[in-house]
Amino acid sequence: MGNLLCGDPVCTQTVSSLKPCPSPKPGNNNPADFVAPTTSTVLWILIGVFGGALVLLMMMCFFCNQRGAVASRLAAQPNGMDTGKGPASGNDFVGSEPEPSSNEMAMITLSRNGIPKRTFSLPETRKLQSKDEAAMDVAARDPFIVANNNQESFPVRRFYAKEMSDELSLTDGDSVVLTKVFRDGWAEGVSMRAGGPALFPLACLGGGVPVVLAERLRVARMMARGGPSA
């Protein structure tokens, strides 16, 4: 009988041969040399694949949230123009309630620090006004006075340091008699502390001013959406 010691199908020794079959070389196709993967090996492979996919998904969600947060901060910044007067310490209105943009005060443009940019209230503009236009600025204060229980004196609710010679510095605890309201978001008044008349941002006053401004802002938003104004 032959001495067939290997299971290699390529072995061609006959039964008459007395030599043992040669050892199979590495990399042969002997089915007997194949080791089937165990269940635990397959399980660990699946865990690694799903774990990597989960980490990748979490990273994508993180970066998407970061981009959304940056976009929200950019959208929240005022889109107005610079006043050209440089930054002023203490006059930062960014983050406060927005100025109204309605039919009554449609020409408001916020500067980079959130203060309305002066246009109609500038001295050179006021010199070109007709008597009727000047009277309109005086009449524009009436809704605020009515909302202030028919009182012409308004408390100061926000600090403001004047940036031009015709402006009025406002401090907490002061009160101002309102004399004119301009379409650019500025007003004229007389301070009980600093005198006047001089100009200041209308939103610095309390009393009935925030009530009227909030209503005008609501109307402006309704009009922008195409809805009824009432």
GROMACS elastic network, one bead per residue, 0.5 to 0.9 nm:
[ bonds ]
;  ai    aj funct       b0    kb
    1    15     6  0.54735   500
    1    16     6  0.66838   500
    1    17     6  0.85077   500
    1    18     6  0.86805   500
    2    13     6  0.82399   500
    2    14     6  0.66203   500
    2    16     6  0.55163   500
    2    17     6  0.59011   500
    2    18     6  0.64474   500
    2    19     6  0.84159   500
    2    20     6  0.84932   500
    3    13     6  0.88273   500
    3    14     6  0.87786   500
    3    15     6  0.68941   500
    3    16     6  0.84759   500
    3    17     6  0.71699   500
    3    18     6  0.62562   500
    3    19     6  0.67833   500
    3    20     6  0.55744   500
    3    21     6  0.74682   500
    4     7     6  0.78405   500
    4    11     6  0.86672   500
    4    13     6  0.75953   500
    4    14     6  0.84348   500
    4    15     6  0.77036   500
    4    17     6  0.89030   500
    4    19     6  0.84593   500
    4    20     6  0.60278   500
    4    21     6  0.57653   500
    5    20     6  0.58681   500
    5    21     6  0.55850   500
    5    22     6  0.83113   500
    5    23     6  0.87768   500
    6     9     6  0.85704   500
    6    11     6  0.78937   500
    6    20     6  0.81369   500
    6    21     6  0.58848   500
    6    22     6  0.75661   500
    6    23     6  0.71672   500
    6    24     6  0.79089   500
    7    10     6  0.87333   500
    7    11     6  0.79287   500
    7    21     6  0.88838   500
    7    30     6  0.75556   500
    7    31     6  0.88136   500
    7    32     6  0.73473   500
    8    11     6  0.55478   500
    8    21     6  0.86201   500
    8    23     6  0.87888   500
    8    24     6  0.70109   500
    8    28     6  0.88025   500
    8    29     6  0.84046   500
    8    30     6  0.58460   500
    8    31     6  0.84508   500
    8    32     6  0.83435   500
    9    12     6  0.78270   500
    9    30     6  0.75199   500
   11    21     6  0.68022   500
   11    22     6  0.79182   500
   12    21     6  0.85881   500
   13    16     6  0.79793   500
   13    17     6  0.63185   500
   13    19     6  0.84359   500
   13    20     6  0.85482   500
   13    21     6  0.70351   500
   14    17     6  0.55615   500
   14    18     6  0.89693   500
   15    18     6  0.78853   500
   17    20     6  0.79518   500
   19    22     6  0.85450   500
   20    23     6  0.87808   500
   21    24     6  0.86643   500
   22    25     6  0.87104   500
   24    27     6  0.84986   500
   24    28     6  0.67519   500
   24    30     6  0.81087   500
   25    28     6  0.59934   500
   27    30     6  0.85579   500
   28    31     6  0.88912   500
   28    33     6  0.84609   500
   29    32     6  0.86432   500
   29    33     6  0.78407   500
   29    34     6  0.84503   500
   30    33     6  0.55528   500
   30    34     6  0.73044   500
   31    34     6  0.55064   500
   31    35     6  0.89159   500
   32    35     6  0.81355   500
   35    38     6  0.89580   500
   37    40     6  0.82865   500
   37    41     6  0.63130   500
   37    42     6  0.70499   500
   38    41     6  0.53744   500
   38    42     6  0.66504   500
   38    43     6  0.88482   500
   39    42     6  0.52743   500
   39    43     6  0.62187   500
   39    44     6  0.88128   500
   40    44     6  0.62695   500
   40    45     6  0.86916   500
   41    44     6  0.52933   500
   41    45     6  0.63499   500
   41    46     6  0.88095   500
   42    45     6  0.51179   500
   42    46     6  0.63064   500
   42    47     6  0.86920   500
   43    46     6  0.51913   500
   43    47     6  0.62170   500
   43    48     6  0.87049   500
   44    47     6  0.50106   500
   44    48     6  0.61952   500
   44    49     6  0.86953   500
   45    48     6  0.51833   500
   45    49     6  0.63180   500
   45    50     6  0.87841   500
   46    49     6  0.51292   500
   46    50     6  0.61939   500
   46    51     6  0.83843   500
   47    50     6  0.53209   500
   47    51     6  0.58822   500
   47    52     6  0.85127   500
   48    51     6  0.50876   500
   48    52     6  0.61238   500
   48    53     6  0.86403   500
   49    52     6  0.53401   500
   49    53     6  0.63553   500
   49    54     6  0.87545   500
   50    53     6  0.50775   500
   50    54     6  0.61434   500
   50    55     6  0.87132   500
   51    54     6  0.51017   500
   51    55     6  0.62975   500
   51    56     6  0.86978   500
   52    55     6  0.52029   500
   52    56     6  0.62546   500
   52    57     6  0.86766   500
   53    56     6  0.51436   500
   53    57     6  0.61966   500
   53    58     6  0.87148   500
   54    57     6  0.51152   500
   54    58     6  0.62533   500
   54    59     6  0.87210   500
   55    58     6  0.51680   500
   55    59     6  0.62944   500
   55    60     6  0.87629   500
   56    59     6  0.51856   500
   56    60     6  0.63180   500
   56    61     6  0.87688   500
   57    60     6  0.51693   500
   57    61     6  0.62939   500
   57    62     6  0.87088   500
   58    61     6  0.51416   500
   58    62     6  0.62135   500
   58    63     6  0.88266   500
   59    62     6  0.50870   500
   59    63     6  0.63639   500
   59    64     6  0.86335   500
   60    63     6  0.53503   500
   60    64     6  0.61713   500
   60    65     6  0.86715   500
   61    64     6  0.51070   500
   61    65     6  0.61863   500
   61    66     6  0.86826   500
   62    65     6  0.52330   500
   62    66     6  0.63166   500
   62    67     6  0.88208   500
   63    66     6  0.50178   500
   63    67     6  0.62531   500
   63    68     6  0.86026   500
   64    67     6  0.52163   500
   64    68     6  0.62147   500
   64    69     6  0.87084   500
   65    68     6  0.50178   500
   65    69     6  0.61807   500
   65    70     6  0.87169   500
   66    69     6  0.51531   500
   66    70     6  0.63344   500
   66    71     6  0.86709   500
   67    70     6  0.52047   500
   67    71     6  0.61886   500
   67    72     6  0.86538   500
   68    71     6  0.51007   500
   68    72     6  0.61786   500
   68    73     6  0.87346   500
   69    72     6  0.51062   500
   69    73     6  0.63203   500
   69    74     6  0.87411   500
   70    73     6  0.51839   500
   70    74     6  0.62872   500
   70    75     6  0.86397   500
   71    74     6  0.51590   500
   71    75     6  0.61306   500
   71    76     6  0.86366   500
   72    75     6  0.50862   500
   72    76     6  0.61941   500
   72    77     6  0.89349   500
   73    76     6  0.51476   500
   73    77     6  0.66325   500
   74    77     6  0.54581   500
   74    78     6  0.87593   500
   75    78     6  0.79825   500
   75    79     6  0.87040   500
   76    79     6  0.88147   500
   76    95     6  0.83203   500
   77    94     6  0.75202   500
   77    95     6  0.82919   500
   77   112     6  0.83165   500
   77   114     6  0.88126   500
   78    81     6  0.88285   500
   78    94     6  0.73397   500
   78    98     6  0.88048   500
   78   110     6  0.65581   500
   78   111     6  0.73627   500
   78   112     6  0.64261   500
   78   113     6  0.79360   500
   78   114     6  0.64515   500
   79   109     6  0.82295   500
   79   110     6  0.70037   500
   79   111     6  0.76945   500
   79   112     6  0.74487   500
   80   109     6  0.54166   500
   80   112     6  0.62621   500
   80   114     6  0.80397   500
   80   116     6  0.85780   500
   80   117     6  0.82114   500
   81    84     6  0.87062   500
   81   109     6  0.71208   500
   81   110     6  0.66237   500
   81   112     6  0.63541   500
   81   117     6  0.76376   500
   82    85     6  0.78544   500
   82    86     6  0.80193   500
   82   110     6  0.81813   500
   82   112     6  0.56379   500
   82   113     6  0.83964   500
   82   117     6  0.77672   500
   83    86     6  0.72424   500
   83   110     6  0.89473   500
   83   111     6  0.60243   500
   83   112     6  0.80316   500
   83   116     6  0.88522   500
   83   117     6  0.60396   500
   83   118     6  0.78251   500
   84    87     6  0.88096   500
   85    88     6  0.81923   500
   85   163     6  0.75827   500
   85   164     6  0.87890   500
   87    91     6  0.81615   500
   87    92     6  0.87953   500
   87   112     6  0.86664   500
   87   113     6  0.76026   500
   88    91     6  0.57419   500
   88    92     6  0.78185   500
   88   113     6  0.86203   500
   88   161     6  0.77588   500
   88   162     6  0.87329   500
   88   163     6  0.73080   500
   89    92     6  0.74893   500
   89   161     6  0.77937   500
   90    93     6  0.88066   500
   90   159     6  0.73707   500
   90   160     6  0.68752   500
   90   161     6  0.68912   500
   91   113     6  0.70792   500
   91   114     6  0.83793   500
   91   115     6  0.74661   500
   91   159     6  0.73575   500
   91   160     6  0.56677   500
   91   161     6  0.64724   500
   91   162     6  0.87143   500
   92    95     6  0.85118   500
   92    96     6  0.89363   500
   92   112     6  0.87090   500
   92   114     6  0.63068   500
   92   115     6  0.72615   500
   92   160     6  0.88384   500
   93    96     6  0.56528   500
   93    97     6  0.83575   500
   93    98     6  0.87909   500
   93   113     6  0.57599   500
   93   115     6  0.59434   500
   94    97     6  0.83481   500
   94    98     6  0.85170   500
   94   112     6  0.79655   500
   94   113     6  0.56130   500
   94   115     6  0.80713   500
   95    98     6  0.81219   500
   95   114     6  0.80677   500
   96    99     6  0.89420   500
   96   114     6  0.82172   500
   97   214     6  0.89204   500
   98   101     6  0.88872   500
   98   110     6  0.88729   500
   98   114     6  0.81525   500
   98   217     6  0.83075   500
   99   108     6  0.74551   500
   99   109     6  0.86958   500
   99   110     6  0.78963   500
   99   114     6  0.86543   500
   99   115     6  0.87287   500
   99   116     6  0.77697   500
   99   185     6  0.74801   500
   99   203     6  0.74119   500
   99   213     6  0.73698   500
   99   214     6  0.86503   500
   99   217     6  0.75128   500
  100   104     6  0.89584   500
  100   105     6  0.66924   500
  100   106     6  0.77446   500
  100   108     6  0.75356   500
  100   185     6  0.81871   500
  100   213     6  0.59469   500
  100   214     6  0.72509   500
  100   215     6  0.86364   500
  100   216     6  0.60215   500
  100   218     6  0.83845   500
  100   220     6  0.74250   500
  101   104     6  0.78868   500
  101   105     6  0.56379   500
  101   107     6  0.72919   500
  101   108     6  0.64778   500
  101   109     6  0.88877   500
  101   216     6  0.72790   500
  101   217     6  0.61302   500
  101   219     6  0.88923   500
  101   220     6  0.59391   500
  101   221     6  0.83908   500
  102   105     6  0.52674   500
  102   107     6  0.85638   500
  102   216     6  0.59096   500
  102   217     6  0.65083   500
  102   218     6  0.87428   500
  102   219     6  0.68616   500
  102   221     6  0.82928   500
  102   223     6  0.84691   500
  103   106     6  0.52331   500
  103   107     6  0.87903   500
  103   216     6  0.83088   500
  103   219     6  0.89732   500
  103   220     6  0.75673   500
  104   107     6  0.87444   500
  104   140     6  0.84820   500
  104   183     6  0.69290   500
  104   216     6  0.78438   500
  105   108     6  0.63280   500
  105   182     6  0.79230   500
  105   184     6  0.64682   500
  105   185     6  0.67810   500
  105   216     6  0.83793   500
  106   109     6  0.88101   500
  106   183     6  0.69039   500
  106   184     6  0.76108   500
  107   119     6  0.83401   500
  107   120     6  0.86368   500
  107   183     6  0.60059   500
  107   184     6  0.52536   500
  107   185     6  0.79522   500
  108   116     6  0.61119   500
  108   117     6  0.70117   500
  108   118     6  0.84071   500
  108   119     6  0.85987   500
  108   183     6  0.69463   500
  108   185     6  0.57683   500
  108   186     6  0.89861   500
  109   114     6  0.88800   500
  109   115     6  0.83185   500
  109   116     6  0.54960   500
  109   117     6  0.54973   500
  109   118     6  0.82739   500
  109   184     6  0.72410   500
  109   185     6  0.84044   500
  110   113     6  0.76242   500
  110   114     6  0.51530   500
  110   115     6  0.54043   500
  110   117     6  0.56393   500
  111   114     6  0.51962   500
  111   115     6  0.54177   500
  111   116     6  0.59282   500
  111   117     6  0.56695   500
  112   115     6  0.74572   500
  113   116     6  0.88838   500
  114   117     6  0.87975   500
  115   118     6  0.89810   500
  115   185     6  0.88185   500
  115   201     6  0.71645   500
  116   184     6  0.67396   500
  116   185     6  0.58936   500
  116   186     6  0.71908   500
  116   201     6  0.69164   500
  117   184     6  0.69806   500
  117   185     6  0.79800   500
  117   186     6  0.85414   500
  118   121     6  0.57960   500
  118   122     6  0.60625   500
  118   184     6  0.61447   500
  118   185     6  0.78516   500
  118   186     6  0.71377   500
  119   122     6  0.55491   500
  119   125     6  0.71927   500
  119   183     6  0.84599   500
  119   184     6  0.60592   500
  120   123     6  0.83760   500
  120   124     6  0.88431   500
  120   125     6  0.57798   500
  120   126     6  0.67316   500
  120   182     6  0.63755   500
  120   183     6  0.64650   500
  120   184     6  0.58700   500
  120   185     6  0.89952   500
  120   186     6  0.84606   500
  121   124     6  0.85156   500
  121   125     6  0.67360   500
  121   126     6  0.64164   500
  121   181     6  0.88418   500
  121   182     6  0.61557   500
  121   183     6  0.80299   500
  121   184     6  0.69788   500
  121   185     6  0.87140   500
  121   186     6  0.66124   500
  121   187     6  0.77759   500
  121   188     6  0.87146   500
  121   199     6  0.79150   500
  122   125     6  0.52997   500
  122   126     6  0.62576   500
  122   127     6  0.87808   500
  123   126     6  0.51254   500
  123   127     6  0.62421   500
  123   128     6  0.89535   500
  123   166     6  0.84847   500
  124   127     6  0.52941   500
  124   128     6  0.68786   500
  125   128     6  0.54146   500
  125   129     6  0.68179   500
  126   129     6  0.51886   500
  126   130     6  0.86617   500
  126   134     6  0.78888   500
  127   130     6  0.84184   500
  129   132     6  0.79296   500
  129   133     6  0.57922   500
  129   134     6  0.62619   500
  130   133     6  0.52021   500
  130   134     6  0.62924   500
  130   135     6  0.86215   500
  131   134     6  0.51063   500
  131   135     6  0.61206   500
  131   136     6  0.86442   500
  132   135     6  0.50223   500
  132   136     6  0.62572   500
  132   137     6  0.89053   500
  133   136     6  0.50010   500
  133   137     6  0.65922   500
  133   138     6  0.89731   500
  134   137     6  0.52449   500
  134   138     6  0.66996   500
  134   139     6  0.88804   500
  134   180     6  0.89027   500
  135   138     6  0.51283   500
  135   139     6  0.62150   500
  135   140     6  0.85901   500
  136   140     6  0.59681   500
  136   180     6  0.87132   500
  136   181     6  0.86545   500
  136   182     6  0.87295   500
  137   140     6  0.51367   500
  137   141     6  0.72490   500
  137   179     6  0.86080   500
  137   180     6  0.52860   500
  137   181     6  0.52761   500
  137   182     6  0.56384   500
  137   183     6  0.79776   500
  137   187     6  0.88541   500
  138   141     6  0.59443   500
  138   142     6  0.78771   500
  138   179     6  0.63092   500
  138   181     6  0.64973   500
  138   182     6  0.85726   500
  139   142     6  0.56097   500
  139   143     6  0.84941   500
  139   180     6  0.74558   500
  139   181     6  0.79728   500
  140   143     6  0.68936   500
  140   144     6  0.81374   500
  140   180     6  0.67871   500
  140   181     6  0.54529   500
  140   182     6  0.74205   500
  140   183     6  0.86841   500
  141   144     6  0.55260   500
  141   145     6  0.63820   500
  141   146     6  0.88778   500
  141   152     6  0.88866   500
  141   178     6  0.70089   500
  141   179     6  0.69154   500
  141   180     6  0.57552   500
  141   181     6  0.53985   500
  141   182     6  0.88068   500
  141   187     6  0.86186   500
  142   145     6  0.50771   500
  142   146     6  0.61520   500
  142   147     6  0.86108   500
  142   150     6  0.85659   500
  142   152     6  0.89892   500
  143   146     6  0.51574   500
  143   147     6  0.62143   500
  143   148     6  0.85656   500
  143   208     6  0.85380   500
  143   209     6  0.87094   500
  143   212     6  0.71391   500
  144   147     6  0.51048   500
  144   148     6  0.61156   500
  144   150     6  0.83324   500
  144   151     6  0.89798   500
  144   152     6  0.85356   500
  144   178     6  0.89061   500
  144   207     6  0.85009   500
  144   208     6  0.54639   500
  144   209     6  0.54378   500
  144   210     6  0.87446   500
  144   211     6  0.81625   500
  144   212     6  0.62773   500
  144   213     6  0.87886   500
  145   149     6  0.66677   500
  145   151     6  0.56155   500
  145   152     6  0.56402   500
  145   153     6  0.82913   500
  145   154     6  0.86175   500
  145   178     6  0.82202   500
  145   207     6  0.89376   500
  145   208     6  0.67775   500
  145   209     6  0.81554   500
  146   149     6  0.54979   500
  146   151     6  0.73727   500
  146   152     6  0.88494   500
  146   208     6  0.75794   500
  147   150     6  0.68389   500
  147   151     6  0.85829   500
  147   207     6  0.78035   500
  147   209     6  0.73429   500
  147   211     6  0.70617   500
  147   212     6  0.70214   500
  148   151     6  0.55433   500
  148   152     6  0.75905   500
  148   153     6  0.84189   500
  148   154     6  0.76110   500
  148   206     6  0.89423   500
  148   207     6  0.55392   500
  148   209     6  0.74178   500
  148   211     6  0.88749   500
  149   152     6  0.88138   500
  149   207     6  0.87628   500
  149   208     6  0.76857   500
  151   154     6  0.74732   500
  151   177     6  0.87047   500
  152   176     6  0.81142   500
  152   177     6  0.53269   500
  152   178     6  0.57874   500
  152   179     6  0.80408   500
  153   175     6  0.63176   500
  153   176     6  0.53375   500
  153   178     6  0.63732   500
  153   190     6  0.89880   500
  153   207     6  0.86774   500
  154   174     6  0.87320   500
  154   175     6  0.54119   500
  154   176     6  0.52497   500
  154   177     6  0.62212   500
  154   178     6  0.71599   500
  154   205     6  0.61789   500
  154   206     6  0.61034   500
  154   207     6  0.56365   500
  154   208     6  0.77327   500
  154   209     6  0.81396   500
  155   172     6  0.82488   500
  155   173     6  0.70164   500
  155   174     6  0.61811   500
  155   176     6  0.63976   500
  155   177     6  0.89421   500
  155   204     6  0.88556   500
  155   205     6  0.58622   500
  155   206     6  0.52792   500
  155   207     6  0.61843   500
  156   159     6  0.75762   500
  156   170     6  0.68272   500
  156   171     6  0.66854   500
  156   172     6  0.57417   500
  156   173     6  0.63446   500
  156   174     6  0.54996   500
  156   175     6  0.54929   500
  156   176     6  0.70867   500
  156   204     6  0.60351   500
  156   206     6  0.56850   500
  156   207     6  0.84205   500
  157   170     6  0.88230   500
  157   171     6  0.79530   500
  157   172     6  0.60824   500
  157   173     6  0.78642   500
  157   174     6  0.85647   500
  157   203     6  0.84806   500
  157   204     6  0.56905   500
  157   205     6  0.53936   500
  157   206     6  0.52329   500
  157   207     6  0.86225   500
  158   170     6  0.73485   500
  158   171     6  0.69201   500
  158   172     6  0.65255   500
  158   203     6  0.78647   500
  158   205     6  0.68330   500
  158   206     6  0.82125   500
  159   169     6  0.77225   500
  159   170     6  0.53340   500
  159   172     6  0.62289   500
  159   204     6  0.69482   500
  160   168     6  0.79382   500
  160   169     6  0.54043   500
  160   171     6  0.66823   500
  160   200     6  0.77548   500
  160   201     6  0.81275   500
  160   204     6  0.73538   500
  161   167     6  0.85937   500
  161   168     6  0.73914   500
  161   170     6  0.65076   500
  161   171     6  0.83176   500
  162   165     6  0.74847   500
  162   166     6  0.82788   500
  162   167     6  0.52812   500
  162   168     6  0.54977   500
  162   170     6  0.80396   500
  162   199     6  0.87040   500
  162   200     6  0.76324   500
  163   166     6  0.86154   500
  163   167     6  0.67986   500
  163   168     6  0.86605   500
  163   169     6  0.86380   500
  164   167     6  0.54702   500
  164   168     6  0.85545   500
  165   168     6  0.82512   500
  165   198     6  0.88612   500
  166   196     6  0.89868   500
  166   197     6  0.86238   500
  166   198     6  0.56006   500
  166   199     6  0.62698   500
  167   188     6  0.86651   500
  167   196     6  0.88794   500
  167   197     6  0.87772   500
  167   198     6  0.50863   500
  167   200     6  0.57612   500
  168   188     6  0.86933   500
  168   189     6  0.84097   500
  168   190     6  0.85426   500
  168   191     6  0.78507   500
  168   194     6  0.75853   500
  168   195     6  0.84360   500
  168   196     6  0.74090   500
  168   197     6  0.81210   500
  168   198     6  0.52124   500
  168   199     6  0.54231   500
  168   200     6  0.55735   500
  169   191     6  0.88110   500
  169   194     6  0.76145   500
  169   198     6  0.89553   500
  169   199     6  0.87780   500
  169   200     6  0.74407   500
  170   173     6  0.89333   500
  170   174     6  0.68693   500
  170   175     6  0.85722   500
  170   176     6  0.88302   500
  170   191     6  0.79917   500
  170   193     6  0.87785   500
  170   194     6  0.83229   500
  170   200     6  0.80004   500
  170   204     6  0.78623   500
  171   174     6  0.57930   500
  171   175     6  0.88270   500
  172   175     6  0.85589   500
  174   191     6  0.70921   500
  174   192     6  0.65548   500
  174   193     6  0.63364   500
  174   194     6  0.88769   500
  175   190     6  0.84559   500
  175   191     6  0.59639   500
  175   192     6  0.57363   500
  175   193     6  0.76089   500
  175   205     6  0.82767   500
  176   189     6  0.59319   500
  176   190     6  0.53385   500
  176   192     6  0.60873   500
  176   193     6  0.85475   500
  176   195     6  0.88595   500
  176   205     6  0.79093   500
  177   188     6  0.85833   500
  177   189     6  0.52539   500
  177   190     6  0.51313   500
  177   191     6  0.65334   500
  177   192     6  0.78418   500
  177   197     6  0.89398   500
  178   181     6  0.78670   500
  178   187     6  0.73806   500
  178   188     6  0.62435   500
  178   190     6  0.67996   500
  178   191     6  0.89347   500
  179   187     6  0.76018   500
  179   188     6  0.55276   500
  179   189     6  0.50002   500
  179   190     6  0.75562   500
  179   197     6  0.79898   500
  180   186     6  0.87190   500
  180   187     6  0.54964   500
  180   189     6  0.68017   500
  181   184     6  0.86437   500
  181   185     6  0.74967   500
  181   186     6  0.62981   500
  181   188     6  0.63582   500
  181   189     6  0.89483   500
  181   202     6  0.75646   500
  182   185     6  0.60100   500
  182   186     6  0.54226   500
  182   187     6  0.56859   500
  182   188     6  0.81086   500
  182   202     6  0.87994   500
  183   186     6  0.71831   500
  183   187     6  0.88089   500
  184   187     6  0.87169   500
  185   200     6  0.89183   500
  185   201     6  0.62050   500
  185   202     6  0.58587   500
  185   203     6  0.76439   500
  186   199     6  0.67372   500
  186   200     6  0.56925   500
  186   202     6  0.50194   500
  186   203     6  0.81240   500
  187   198     6  0.82698   500
  187   199     6  0.55539   500
  187   200     6  0.56275   500
  187   201     6  0.61192   500
  187   202     6  0.52296   500
  188   196     6  0.85207   500
  188   197     6  0.62518   500
  188   198     6  0.54004   500
  188   200     6  0.64994   500
  188   201     6  0.87402   500
  188   202     6  0.83404   500
  189   195     6  0.86065   500
  189   196     6  0.65577   500
  189   198     6  0.57331   500
  189   199     6  0.65284   500
  189   200     6  0.79213   500
  190   193     6  0.86607   500
  190   194     6  0.77426   500
  190   195     6  0.52884   500
  190   198     6  0.65553   500
  190   199     6  0.87998   500
  191   194     6  0.51960   500
  191   196     6  0.61136   500
  191   197     6  0.75041   500
  191   198     6  0.83011   500
  192   195     6  0.59001   500
  192   196     6  0.87134   500
  195   198     6  0.79722   500
  196   199     6  0.83942   500
  199   202     6  0.87692   500
  200   203     6  0.86603   500
  200   204     6  0.75889   500
  201   204     6  0.57753   500
  201   205     6  0.81491   500
  202   205     6  0.60271   500
  202   209     6  0.76590   500
  203   206     6  0.76251   500
  203   209     6  0.70455   500
  203   210     6  0.70736   500
  203   213     6  0.80499   500
  204   209     6  0.87185   500
  205   208     6  0.83961   500
  205   209     6  0.62300   500
  205   210     6  0.76663   500
  206   209     6  0.55553   500
  206   210     6  0.61458   500
  206   211     6  0.87929   500
  207   210     6  0.69460   500
  207   211     6  0.79056   500
  208   211     6  0.53167   500
  208   212     6  0.64838   500
  208   213     6  0.87705   500
  209   212     6  0.54090   500
  209   213     6  0.61558   500
  209   214     6  0.85397   500
  210   213     6  0.50710   500
  210   214     6  0.58917   500
  210   215     6  0.85242   500
  211   214     6  0.52907   500
  211   215     6  0.63474   500
  211   216     6  0.87724   500
  212   215     6  0.51915   500
  212   216     6  0.62235   500
  212   217     6  0.85915   500
  213   216     6  0.51305   500
  213   217     6  0.60988   500
  213   218     6  0.85885   500
  214   217     6  0.50737   500
  214   218     6  0.61923   500
  214   219     6  0.87115   500
  215   218     6  0.50223   500
  215   219     6  0.62486   500
  215   220     6  0.86031   500
  216   219     6  0.50663   500
  216   220     6  0.60940   500
  216   221     6  0.86201   500
  217   220     6  0.50190   500
  217   221     6  0.62121   500
  217   222     6  0.86392   500
  218   221     6  0.52245   500
  218   222     6  0.62764   500
  218   223     6  0.86937   500
  218   229     6  0.83153   500
  219   222     6  0.50807   500
  219   223     6  0.61671   500
  219   224     6  0.85848   500
  219   228     6  0.83582   500
  219   229     6  0.52571   500
  219   230     6  0.73344   500
  220   223     6  0.51053   500
  220   224     6  0.61297   500
  220   225     6  0.87123   500
  220   229     6  0.78403   500
  221   224     6  0.50023   500
  221   225     6  0.63305   500
  221   226     6  0.86469   500
  221   227     6  0.86687   500
  221   229     6  0.87575   500
  222   225     6  0.52016   500
  222   226     6  0.62564   500
  222   227     6  0.51241   500
  222   228     6  0.63720   500
  222   229     6  0.58186   500
  222   230     6  0.85886   500
  223   227     6  0.56567   500
  223   228     6  0.67873   500
  223   229     6  0.61887   500
  224   227     6  0.75913   500
  225   228     6  0.89006   500
  226   229     6  0.87769   500
  227   230     6  0.88833   500
